[in-house]
Amino acid sequence: MATFKQYALSQPIIDGLADMHIDTPTAIQEKVIPAVLRGESVIGQSQTGSGKTHAFLVPILEKLDAKEDTVQAVITAPSRELATQIYTVATTLAKHLPDLRIHNYVGGTDKSKQIEKLQNNQPQLVIGTPGRILDLIKSGALAAHTAQTFVVDEADMTLDMGFLNQVDQIAATFPKDLQMLVFSATIPQKLEPFLKKYMANPTIFTLKPQSVIADTVDNWLIAAKGRDKNQLIYQLLTIGQPFLVLIFANTKHAVDHIHQFLTDQGLEVAKIHGGIPPRERKRVMKEVAALKYQYVVATDLAARGIDIKGVSHVINAEIPSDNEFFIHRVGRTGRNGMHGTAITLYTPGQEDQIAELEHLGIHFTPKAIKNGEVVDSYDRNRRVTRKAKVDPRSLKIRGLAAKEAKKHKPGYKKKIKKAEAKEQWFNARVKKREALRASRKAKKSK
């Protein structure tokens, strides 16, 4: 069995991994860590929850020199939550490297204080959102031009959220011999020009999962059929004993609406979306991580920024417009071999959206709520897939049957049976004659 010791890591890093109860590298870590340690630029593509964060943090921390008072590595993430998550992992891993400075720069925080602190010393490792990092570079406070390694995490989400131009400007300030590491669940075509611009001969690792959704996740589909979705969600939350449930909606308004309804029912529910002030969001995230809340309602902005152990259920209150968001939502549960349940609610008219997800290789199990329990339901395509019953009778007899059935006179069934028997007798005679003629022709030809 592979262990992190095979990479000849320093003892402080091994101790940091041990503190996190991590001793066996995942598939992406086995491939990426040695490549990064060799100084190669890397494009790593694998599903969410596969361990990409440790795959780049472990070798970067190993290579950092705490004695050098310069920026040596920069990591960008598309959301404050994700950047903070990476920062938390990095500081935990570097717990036994007390002289190493790791700073987190995200929007919504006090930029003037950050600039003031940077005047005294520079961090060796910079983590943050593209906008804030670029602002600090442009102000002259952050001397990131000395960085030897640049990580673009969740590159597809960076592109989707419109931050790629800012990442491009950051990358342009680094030296030409920069080691660039790009990690993403998918590599969209629009991302390729950026990759070609900064990465000449990258080492590419593509780990495609056997299934789009982890085998440890039960993926349920429930039809709302005009029922109140909020009431359905409340029922799902109160059936059984879910440990921690993440509920995803497409808009801030929808999150607020669901949150208010569930709170009115007496549940302790947290909500996370872009409309909540950064400090409040940070506080809520800490409380969620501390398991103060059993239920969390969030938008897709927070979907990749939530990395909480023990998420037992994910509920899609709405189907996202982007199929990739669906995968990332569901990827919050069933992690590290643990069992999870993903539940998607849909309404009539959304069958095409479900079909698109199924085309990606996502399999749904139809369910319904009856008598306070989640039970198996029928396939929504049953009308299309079921075989039509074949009527063996001739068109003549079928027509007669339909005609007599409309009249519905006494003895009409006997009349139909008699007609059917007569037709069968006649057909038998015809076949007998055809067989006799064929036999005569065969004798004459001899």
C-alpha positions in Angstrom: 0.0 0.0 0.0 1.3 3.5 -1.0 2.0 6.0 1.8 3.2 9.6 1.7 6.6 8.5 3.1 7.5 7.1 -0.4 7.9 10.7 -1.6 10.7 11.4 0.8 8.8 14.3 2.4 10.2 16.2 5.4 9.0 15.2 8.9 7.0 18.4 9.5 4.9 17.6 6.4 4.4 14.0 7.4 3.4 15.2 10.9 0.9 17.6 9.4 -0.7 14.8 7.4 -0.8 12.7 10.4 -2.6 15.4 12.3 -5.2 15.3 9.6 -5.4 11.5 9.9 -4.1 11.1 6.3 -1.6 8.4 5.5 -2.6 7.0 2.1 -2.5 9.1 -1.0 -5.4 9.1 -3.4 -5.0 8.3 -7.1 -4.6 12.0 -8.2 -2.1 12.6 -5.3 0.0 9.5 -6.4 0.4 11.0 -9.8 0.6 14.8 -9.1 2.9 14.9 -6.0 6.0 13.4 -7.6 5.5 15.5 -10.8 5.3 18.7 -8.8 8.3 17.8 -6.7 10.2 17.3 -10.0 9.3 20.9 -11.0 6.9 19.9 -13.8 3.9 22.0 -14.8 0.7 20.0 -14.4 -2.8 19.9 -15.6 -4.8 17.7 -13.2 -8.3 16.7 -14.1 -10.4 14.6 -11.7 -13.8 14.6 -10.1 -14.6 16.7 -7.0 -13.6 15.1 -3.7 -10.7 13.2 -5.2 -8.1 15.0 -3.1 -6.8 17.7 -5.5 -6.1 20.2 -2.7 -3.6 18.0 -0.9 -2.2 16.9 -4.3 -0.8 20.4 -4.9 -0.4 21.7 -1.3 1.8 18.8 -0.1 4.6 19.3 -2.7 4.3 23.1 -2.6 4.8 23.2 1.2 7.7 20.8 0.9 9.5 23.1 -1.6 8.9 26.4 0.3 11.9 28.0 2.0 10.8 29.7 5.2 14.2 31.5 5.4 13.4 33.4 2.2 11.3 36.5 2.8 9.7 36.4 -0.6 6.5 35.1 -2.3 7.3 31.7 -3.6 3.9 30.3 -4.5 0.5 31.7 -5.4 -2.8 29.8 -5.3 -6.0 31.3 -6.7 -9.6 29.9 -6.2 -12.8 31.3 -7.7 -14.7 31.8 -4.4 -14.0 33.1 -1.0 -15.2 29.9 0.6 -12.9 27.7 -1.5 -9.9 30.0 -1.0 -10.6 29.9 2.8 -10.9 26.1 2.6 -7.5 25.8 0.9 -6.0 28.2 3.4 -7.3 26.1 6.3 -5.9 22.9 4.9 -2.5 24.6 4.2 -2.2 26.1 7.7 -3.1 22.7 9.2 -0.5 20.9 7.0 2.1 23.6 7.9 1.4 23.4 11.6 4.9 22.0 12.3 6.5 24.7 10.1 6.1 27.7 12.5 8.4 30.1 10.5 6.3 29.7 7.3 4.0 32.6 6.5 0.7 31.7 4.7 -1.7 34.5 4.0 -5.3 34.4 2.6 -6.5 37.3 0.5 -10.1 37.4 -0.5 -12.7 40.0 -1.4 -14.8 41.6 1.3 -11.9 41.8 3.8 -10.0 44.9 4.8 -7.6 45.6 2.0 -5.9 48.6 3.7 -4.9 46.4 6.6 -3.5 43.8 4.2 -1.5 46.4 2.4 -0.1 47.7 5.7 1.0 44.2 6.9 2.6 43.5 3.5 4.9 46.5 4.0 6.6 44.7 6.9 7.0 41.3 5.3 5.9 39.1 2.4 4.2 35.7 2.8 6.0 32.7 1.3 2.6 31.3 0.2 -0.3 33.4 -1.1 -3.8 32.0 -1.3 -6.9 33.9 -2.3 -9.4 35.0 -4.9 -8.1 36.4 -8.3 -9.6 39.9 -7.8 -8.1 40.6 -4.4 -4.7 39.1 -5.3 -4.6 41.2 -8.5 -5.5 44.4 -6.6 -2.7 43.8 -4.1 -0.2 43.2 -6.9 -1.3 46.4 -8.8 -1.1 48.4 -5.6 2.6 47.4 -5.3 2.0 45.9 -1.9 2.2 42.2 -2.9 5.5 41.4 -4.6 4.3 38.2 -6.2 6.7 38.5 -9.2 9.1 36.3 -7.3 6.7 33.3 -7.3 8.1 30.1 -8.7 4.8 28.2 -8.6 1.3 29.3 -9.6 -1.8 27.2 -8.9 -5.2 27.8 -10.6 -7.7 25.7 -8.7 -11.1 24.9 -10.0 -10.2 26.4 -13.4 -13.6 25.6 -15.0 -15.4 27.5 -12.3 -12.9 30.3 -12.6 -13.9 30.6 -16.3 -17.6 30.3 -15.6 -17.5 33.0 -13.0 -15.7 35.4 -15.3 -12.4 35.5 -13.4 -10.1 34.1 -16.0 -9.0 37.5 -17.2 -7.9 38.4 -13.7 -6.0 35.1 -13.5 -4.4 35.9 -16.8 -3.2 39.3 -15.6 -1.7 37.7 -12.4 0.1 35.0 -14.5 1.6 37.7 -16.7 3.5 39.1 -13.8 5.4 35.9 -13.1 8.7 34.8 -14.7 8.7 32.7 -17.9 10.1 29.6 -16.2 7.1 29.5 -13.9 5.8 26.2 -12.7 2.0 26.3 -13.3 -0.5 23.8 -11.8 -4.0 23.9 -13.1 -6.7 21.7 -11.5 -10.2 21.3 -12.6 -13.1 18.8 -12.7 -13.5 19.6 -16.5 -11.4 21.3 -19.1 -13.7 23.4 -21.2 -12.7 24.4 -24.7 -12.7 28.1 -23.8 -10.0 27.4 -21.2 -7.5 25.9 -23.7 -6.1 29.3 -25.1 -5.1 30.3 -21.6 -3.4 26.9 -20.9 -1.5 27.1 -24.2 -0.4 30.7 -23.4 1.3 29.8 -20.2 2.0 26.0 -20.3 4.3 24.8 -23.1 4.7 21.1 -22.3 2.6 20.3 -19.2 2.2 16.9 -17.7 -1.5 16.0 -18.0 -3.2 13.7 -15.6 -6.8 12.8 -16.4 -8.5 10.6 -13.9 -12.0 9.9 -15.2 -14.3 8.3 -12.6 -16.0 5.0 -13.5 -19.2 6.8 -12.8 -20.0 10.5 -12.8 -21.3 10.2 -9.3 -19.5 8.2 -6.7 -20.7 4.6 -6.1 -21.2 5.4 -2.5 -24.0 7.9 -3.3 -27.7 6.8 -3.7 -29.1 9.2 -6.3 -32.8 9.7 -5.9 -35.3 11.5 -8.2 -38.6 12.8 -6.7 -41.4 14.4 -8.8 -42.9 17.4 -7.1 -46.1 17.1 -9.3 -47.5 20.5 -8.2 -46.7 19.9 -4.5 -45.0 22.6 -2.4 -41.3 22.0 -2.8 -40.6 23.6 0.6 -43.0 21.2 2.3 -41.3 18.3 0.4 -37.9 19.4 1.6 -39.2 19.7 5.2 -40.5 16.1 5.0 -37.2 14.8 3.6 -35.3 16.5 6.5 -37.6 15.0 9.1 -37.7 11.5 7.7 -35.1 9.3 9.4 -32.1 10.9 11.1 -29.9 12.7 8.5 -26.5 13.8 10.0 -25.9 16.9 7.9 -27.9 18.0 4.9 -26.9 20.5 2.2 -29.8 22.0 0.3 -28.9 23.7 -3.0 -31.0 26.3 -4.9 -30.2 28.3 -8.0 -30.7 31.9 -6.7 -30.2 33.9 -3.6 -34.0 34.6 -3.5 -34.7 30.8 -3.6 -32.2 30.2 -0.8 -33.8 32.9 1.3 -37.3 31.5 0.7 -36.3 27.9 1.6 -34.4 29.1 4.7 -37.3 31.2 5.9 -39.8 28.3 5.5 -37.6 25.7 7.3 -36.9 28.2 10.1 -40.6 28.8 10.5 -41.0 25.1 11.0 -38.6 25.3 14.0 -35.5 23.9 12.3 -32.0 25.4 12.9 -30.9 26.2 9.4 -27.8 28.1 8.0 -27.8 29.8 4.7 -24.9 30.7 2.5 -25.0 32.8 -0.7 -23.3 35.8 -2.3 -25.7 38.3 -0.9 -24.6 37.7 2.7 -21.8 40.0 3.9 -18.4 38.3 3.8 -17.9 38.4 7.6 -21.3 36.9 8.2 -20.6 34.1 5.6 -17.3 33.4 7.3 -18.9 33.1 10.7 -21.6 30.8 9.3 -19.1 28.6 7.6 -17.2 28.2 10.8 -20.4 27.3 12.7 -21.3 24.8 10.0 -17.8 23.2 10.1 -18.3 23.0 13.9 -21.5 21.1 13.3 -23.7 23.7 15.0 -26.2 23.4 12.1 -27.7 20.2 10.8 -29.1 21.9 7.7 -27.5 24.3 5.3 -29.1 26.0 2.3 -26.7 27.4 -0.3 -26.3 28.6 -3.9 -23.8 27.1 -6.3 -21.3 29.9 -5.3 -20.7 27.9 -2.1 -21.0 24.5 -3.7 -17.3 24.0 -4.1 -16.4 25.9 -1.0 -18.1 23.6 1.4 -15.9 20.7 2.4 -17.4 19.3 5.6 -16.9 15.7 6.7 -20.0 13.7 7.2 -22.4 15.3 4.8 -25.1 12.6 4.7 -27.6 14.2 2.3 -27.6 16.6 -0.6 -31.0 18.0 -1.7 -31.3 19.7 -5.1 -34.3 22.0 -4.5 -33.9 23.0 -8.1 -32.0 21.5 -11.1 -29.1 23.8 -11.9 -28.8 25.4 -15.4 -25.3 24.0 -15.7 -25.0 20.2 -15.5 -21.5 20.5 -14.0 -23.0 22.3 -11.0 -25.2 19.3 -10.5 -22.1 17.0 -10.3 -20.3 19.4 -7.9 -23.4 19.6 -5.6 -23.8 15.9 -5.4 -20.1 15.5 -4.9 -20.5 17.1 -1.4 -21.7 13.7 -0.1 -20.5 10.2 -0.3 -16.8 11.3 0.1 -13.9 9.3 1.3 -15.8 6.0 0.9 -18.6 7.2 3.2 -22.2 6.5 2.2 -24.4 9.5 1.1 -27.8 10.3 -0.5 -28.5 12.9 -3.2 -32.1 13.8 -3.8 -33.2 15.9 -6.8 -36.7 17.4 -7.0 -38.2 18.1 -10.4 -41.4 19.4 -11.8 -43.4 18.6 -15.0 -41.7 20.1 -18.0 -38.2 19.4 -16.6 -37.9 15.9 -18.1 -35.4 17.2 -20.8 -33.1 18.5 -18.1 -33.2 15.1 -16.3 -32.5 13.4 -19.7 -29.5 15.6 -20.2 -28.0 14.5 -16.9 -28.8 10.9 -17.7 -26.9 11.3 -21.0 -23.8 12.2 -18.9 -24.0 8.8 -17.3 -25.9 9.8 -14.2 -28.4 7.2 -13.1 -31.5 8.2 -11.0 -33.6 5.9 -8.8 -37.2 7.2 -8.8 -38.6 7.7 -5.3 -41.8 9.2 -3.7 -42.9 10.1 -0.3 -45.9 8.1 1.0 -47.3 7.9 4.5 -44.2 9.7 5.9 -41.7 7.3 4.2 -39.5 7.4 1.1 -40.6 4.6 -1.1 -39.7 3.3 -4.6 -41.7 4.9 -7.4 -42.2 4.3 -11.1 -39.9 5.3 -14.0 -41.1 8.6 -15.4 -40.5 7.1 -18.9 -42.7 4.1 -18.3 -45.2 5.1 -21.1 -42.3 5.2 -23.6 -40.5 2.1 -22.5 -43.5 -0.3 -21.8 -44.3 -2.7 -24.6 -47.7 -2.3 -26.3 -50.1 -5.2 -26.1 -50.4 -6.9 -29.5 -53.9 -7.9 -30.5 -53.6 -11.1 -32.5 -57.0 -10.7 -34.2 -57.3 -9.5 -37.7 -58.3 -5.9 -38.6 -61.7 -7.2 -39.7 -62.5 -8.9 -36.4 -61.1 -5.9 -34.4 -63.3 -3.6 -36.4 -66.4 -5.8 -35.8 -65.5 -6.0 -32.1 -65.3 -2.3 -31.7 -68.6 -1.8 -33.6 -70.5 -4.4 -31.6 -69.1 -3.1 -28.3 -70.5 0.3 -29.1 -73.9 -1.2 -29.7 -73.5 -3.3 -26.5 -76.5 -5.5 -27.3 -77.1 -8.8 -25.5 -75.0 -11.6 -26.9 -72.5 -9.3 -28.8 -69.5 -11.2 -27.4 -70.8 -14.5 -28.7 -71.4 -12.9 -32.1 -67.7 -11.8 -32.1 -66.4 -15.2 -31.1 -68.6 -16.9 -33.8 -67.2 -14.5 -36.4 -63.7 -15.1 -35.2 -64.1 -18.9 -35.3 -65.6 -18.6 -38.9 -62.6 -16.5 -40.0 -60.1 -19.0 -38.5 -61.9 -21.9 -40.3 -61.8 -20.0 -43.6 -58.1 -19.2 -43.2 -57.4 -22.8 -42.4 -59.1 -23.9 -45.6 -57.2 -21.3 -47.7 -53.9 -22.6 -46.2 -54.8 -26.2 -46.9 -55.6 -25.4 -50.6 -52.3 -23.4 -51.0 -50.4 -26.4 -49.6 -52.2 -28.8 -52.0 -51.4 -26.6 -55.0 -47.8 -26.4 -53.9 -47.6 -30.2 -53.7 -49.0 -30.6 -57.2 -46.6 -28.2 -58.7 -43.7 -29.9 -57.1 -44.8 -33.3 -58.6 -45.1 -31.8 -62.1 -41.7 -30.3 -62.0 -40.1 -33.7 -61.3 
